[in-house]
Amino acid sequence: MGIVGWIVLGLLAGAIAKLLLPGRDPGGFIVTTLIGVAGSFVGGWLSAHFLHRPVAKHFFDPATWGSAIVGALVLLVLYRLFFGNSRR
């Protein structure tokens, strides 16, 4: 799966993470989807290095989707912790 596939997967993972973790985000929808893109990279890296489960090169692999969504959720939670109170 190429870089464009990871970006599309990250956009979708960010949207799914937003659905699973509702609430007001400090950056809005665009920042949330960018966090999803970064989360898909982080989730894939964590899966490959710490779980010894390299991400498949197929777009529709459930482990790929799971790692991307979990990575997006982790980054979204961290983003809310660090920047959640800055916008009032």
C-alpha positions in Angstrom: 0.0 0.0 0.0 1.5 3.3 -1.1 1.5 6.7 0.6 -1.8 7.7 -1.0 -3.4 4.6 0.5 -2.1 5.4 3.9 -3.4 9.0 3.6 -6.9 7.7 2.6 -6.8 5.1 5.3 -5.8 7.8 7.8 -8.6 10.2 6.8 -11.1 7.4 7.3 -9.4 6.3 10.5 -9.6 9.9 11.8 -13.3 10.0 11.0 -13.9 6.7 12.7 -11.9 7.8 15.8 -14.0 11.0 15.9 -17.2 8.9 15.9 -15.8 6.7 18.6 -14.6 9.6 20.7 -17.3 12.3 20.3 -16.9 15.8 21.7 -15.5 19.1 20.9 -12.0 19.0 19.5 -9.7 22.1 19.8 -8.8 22.0 16.1 -12.1 21.0 14.4 -12.7 18.5 11.7 -9.6 19.2 9.5 -7.2 18.8 12.4 -9.0 15.7 13.5 -8.6 14.1 10.1 -4.9 15.1 10.0 -4.5 13.5 13.4 -6.1 10.4 11.8 -3.5 10.4 9.1 -0.7 10.7 11.6 -2.4 8.1 13.8 -2.4 5.6 10.9 1.3 6.0 10.5 1.9 5.7 14.3 -0.4 2.7 14.6 1.3 0.9 11.8 4.7 1.6 13.3 3.7 0.5 16.7 2.1 -2.7 15.3 5.2 -3.5 13.4 7.8 -2.8 16.1 6.1 -3.6 19.4 3.5 -6.2 18.5 5.7 -7.9 15.9 2.7 -7.8 13.6 3.8 -5.9 10.4 1.0 -4.1 8.7 -0.1 -5.9 5.5 0.3 -4.3 2.1 -3.5 -4.7 1.5 -5.9 -1.8 2.0 -8.7 -4.1 3.4 -6.7 -6.0 6.0 -8.5 -5.8 9.3 -5.2 -5.5 11.3 -4.2 -2.5 9.2 -7.5 -0.8 9.9 -7.3 -1.7 13.6 -3.9 -0.3 14.0 -4.8 2.9 12.1 -7.9 3.5 14.2 -6.2 2.8 17.5 -3.3 5.0 16.5 -5.8 7.8 15.6 -7.6 7.3 18.9 -4.4 7.5 20.9 -3.2 10.7 19.1 -6.7 12.3 19.4 -6.8 11.6 23.2 -3.3 13.1 23.5 -4.2 16.1 21.4 -7.3 16.7 23.6 -5.2 16.4 26.8 -2.5 18.9 25.6 -4.6 21.4 23.7 -8.2 20.8 24.9 -8.4 23.8 27.2 -6.6 26.3 25.0 -9.8 27.3 23.0 -12.5 28.9 25.0 
